[in-house]
Amino acid sequence: MVRALLIASGVAFVSAAGRLGAQAVDSGPTITAAARGEIHLPPDIAIVRLVVASRASTAAAAATETARRVRAVTDSLHRWGLAPELTAPLALEVHTNEAIAEGRLVDYEAKAVLTVRVRQFDHLGAIVDGALAAGATTVPGVRFDSDSADAARLHALAKAFQQARAKADAVARAAGATLGRLIELSTSQDLDFDRDDFLFDDFGLSEARSPKRDVPVSATVSAKWRLLTPLR
């Protein structure tokens, strides 16, 4: 069997010598194309992660102080009508700080991470400032999400398939062939790093503007078609 492979812009073309008999239906050239569809949505919610930490000479003292700060930060968020959640897997983590070169224990640090979902974008800066004033020590980041993300992913899949078909059709025509029946189709959900990773934003001022950003939703489709006219 003689085969030729052409790969360009996410498109693969395979030409195969035909076989006689029943196998003839499944032989012949094919073309495979892959494409990524992406849709951008306006954000509906901001997911803020707040770290509350304290250090003390004993583990118990550090844990007690961090617990007190967590209650104060939670009260501050409750005043905005928010319901913060302690982030799994540990509600409160205690570890030692050591001077390794000197071989001695410096102190203990207790840390908790709170996650809060905010829909009042206009008050986002003030909400974070209030949490910091109440005892939160750092704000690792904020990410934005959309209530319509799942529905949008279906549209991204359709868009990806249309783009894959357009690629395959263009290459087939250039090769003097036309697309036949669809014989393979696979999909995958892309990792939307802008949605799934916490991204740092500066909320140091009470008058901080609302740093809204679009929510990208994407999916990838790979499809294979039979070619009606084989390459010569």
Steps between C-alpha positions, in 0.01 A plus 500: 500500500635838401401791722576871481455727802452875481470702821432873486308733729345219701406294190624149418441334160554129445491333157485119488492252212157342480436133573267265319190340645327597822800698622461750216230688692739574787806578290597812316617845596383681813555846640513600866469853634499646850384843615439693817185699561499780756226723634543795736233576758450798729571399860218447748705423809843569648657225712738651754750302703610649834786368712487551878824421682672576829822401676566428867745325730268200541279312256197550722550877518542528121189290438296701751598833346431380145160368606420839654599676178295260290193586707567872457547466122187286478301764691627767261387297199165421661432872522506505120256210490773255396553141615873417507618139493810346654703348218560124505687284578601663831293760680802599708861410431778537757867464417836596646738771384858392554843656467653198329856633494484557876306184571234671707126552504396860431124485556173344385275624224130420467326568170145475367369578152156647442322502165218744439279549193419859423240626254514866605784595265464868582583423864773245438785728604322609818414140590862390470626806688256423782623141518863617517416749774323226697803271501554339158870509425519448124274478195667246267261581223161531342343311215184567309233256389168498319173327579469426127834320463353150460256609232770699324721192483241333275522796262881481514482134394277586204731784402804269520334240277409762239860624495638146473269425209599824326869407533443150367287627212763758398782245491284240322407747227863603459585133451230451241268304729176557689394402849304180540330359806616573853666189643656616829428779745653581839484796735689631799442779748782751506645622825388859532792634696353847523200346676657219699816665632497765768639816346647774715334840488580806710217588738699723732270802482143542615423683176647215297329462168324174418758301296247297303631286218331276247453132580642280221330167431659270245490148360692301239358270233687249282315345205582260217322483164517262208612666175281434200780547247841352590819684428697395191 
